[in-house]
Amino acid sequence: MKRAIIIGLPIFCILITAYIIFTNFFLEHPKFDKALLHYDSPRVQNRIITKLEELNIPHKIDRYGYILYQSADEKRVKEITEEIKREHPKALPSITIATDEHKDYFHSLLKQANIPFETRILSDRNNYRVEWDWKYDDEVQQLITEFYKGISGSRKPPKLAFSSEIEKEILLTLLNENNIPYKLIKSEAVKSISQISEVIEYDWPYYDEVQELSLKARRLMREKSEN
């Protein structure tokens, strides 16, 4: 009897261990049998995660940063991912700057910190986009704060005009959804280029976000007119 107990106890322990492994791995993990790549852009990665949470789509993040989800939600997840990737086409972190003076000032901050960068001219808006590697992003974000403090007293707040009432309605909705403060003011200067005499005025720290939302508003406006 004792011998049977001695032999049976290890077998029982092995069976219990196997059951625990089976229930915790083979039964639990297949729920998340699909995975999204870990994006180099934290901004894109975080937007996807936020959207999944907003839509209550089951998911989790593994230790490597991959977003795991269920195959039943594959179509919805892919649609969300493609939409967000279109909104954030930049592979590298960047800042958009509107004037030569401000561009030179930001360049000087980067050079003083020995941070390599590249600057491109945006032909669609006659602005500059300064890009840097992700490994310098934390340091550059601190420089951006210093940059905005440096230019805040040297230039009037940026303004943005509308091409139509539809674009105005869409853009204001996007600004409110993203909690970006702005003022809607009258401007005689835009009458020559637009039928809308109103423009939005906002603060410099929101410049990059407003420009991205402006492009999104124009895309949505075109899609709306086509339908």
Secondary structure in CASP SS format (residue, H / E / C, confidence):
PFRMAT SS
TARGET T0000
AUTHOR 0000-0000-0000
METHOD secondary structure of the structure
MODEL  1
M C 1.00
K H 1.00
R H 1.00
A H 1.00
I H 1.00
I H 1.00
I H 1.00
G H 1.00
L H 1.00
P H 1.00
I H 1.00
F H 1.00
C H 1.00
I H 1.00
L H 1.00
I H 1.00
T H 1.00
A H 1.00
Y H 1.00
I H 1.00
I H 1.00
F H 1.00
T H 1.00
N H 1.00
F H 1.00
F H 1.00
L C 1.00
E C 1.00
H H 1.00
P H 1.00
K H 1.00
F H 1.00
D C 1.00
K E 1.00
A E 1.00
L E 1.00
L C 1.00
H C 1.00
Y C 1.00
D C 1.00
S C 1.00
P H 1.00
R H 1.00
V H 1.00
Q H 1.00
N H 1.00
R H 1.00
I H 1.00
I H 1.00
T H 1.00
K H 1.00
L H 1.00
E H 1.00
E H 1.00
L C 1.00
N C 1.00
I C 1.00
P C 1.00
H E 1.00
K E 1.00
I E 1.00
D C 1.00
R C 1.00
Y C 1.00
G C 1.00
Y C 1.00
I E 1.00
L E 1.00
Y E 1.00
Q C 1.00
S H 1.00
A H 1.00
D H 1.00
E H 1.00
K H 1.00
R H 1.00
V H 1.00
K H 1.00
E H 1.00
I H 1.00
T H 1.00
E H 1.00
E H 1.00
I H 1.00
K H 1.00
R H 1.00
E H 1.00
H C 1.00
P C 1.00
K C 1.00
A C 1.00
L C 1.00
P C 1.00
S E 1.00
I E 1.00
T E 1.00
I E 1.00
A C 1.00
T C 1.00
D H 1.00
E H 1.00
H H 1.00
K H 1.00
D H 1.00
Y H 1.00
F H 1.00
H H 1.00
S H 1.00
L H 1.00
L H 1.00
K H 1.00
Q H 1.00
A C 1.00
N C 1.00
I C 1.00
P C 1.00
F C 1.00
E E 1.00
T E 1.00
R E 1.00
I E 1.00
L E 1.00
S C 1.00
D C 1.00
R C 1.00
N C 1.00
N E 1.00
Y E 1.00
R E 1.00
V E 1.00
E E 1.00
W C 1.00
D C 1.00
W H 1.00
K H 1.00
Y H 1.00
D H 1.00
D H 1.00
E H 1.00
V H 1.00
Q H 1.00
Q H 1.00
L H 1.00
I H 1.00
T H 1.00
E H 1.00
F H 1.00
Y H 1.00
K H 1.00
G H 1.00
I H 1.00
S H 1.00
G C 1.00
S C 1.00
R C 1.00
K C 1.00
P C 1.00
P C 1.00
K E 1.00
L E 1.00
A E 1.00
F C 1.00
S C 1.00
S C 1.00
E H 1.00
I H 1.00
E H 1.00
K H 1.00
E H 1.00
I H 1.00
L H 1.00
L H 1.00
T H 1.00
L H 1.00
L H 1.00
N H 1.00
E H 1.00
N C 1.00
N C 1.00
I C 1.00
P C 1.00
Y C 1.00
K E 1.00
L E 1.00
I E 1.00
K E 1.00
S C 1.00
E H 1.00
A H 1.00
V H 1.00
K H 1.00
S H 1.00
I C 1.00
S C 1.00
Q C 1.00
I C 1.00
S C 1.00
E E 1.00
V E 1.00
I E 1.00
E E 1.00
Y C 1.00
D C 1.00
W H 1.00
P H 1.00
Y H 1.00
Y H 1.00
D H 1.00
E H 1.00
V H 1.00
Q H 1.00
E H 1.00
L H 1.00
S H 1.00
L H 1.00
K H 1.00
A H 1.00
R H 1.00
R H 1.00
L H 1.00
M H 1.00
R H 1.00
E H 1.00
K H 1.00
S H 1.00
E H 1.00
N C 1.00
END
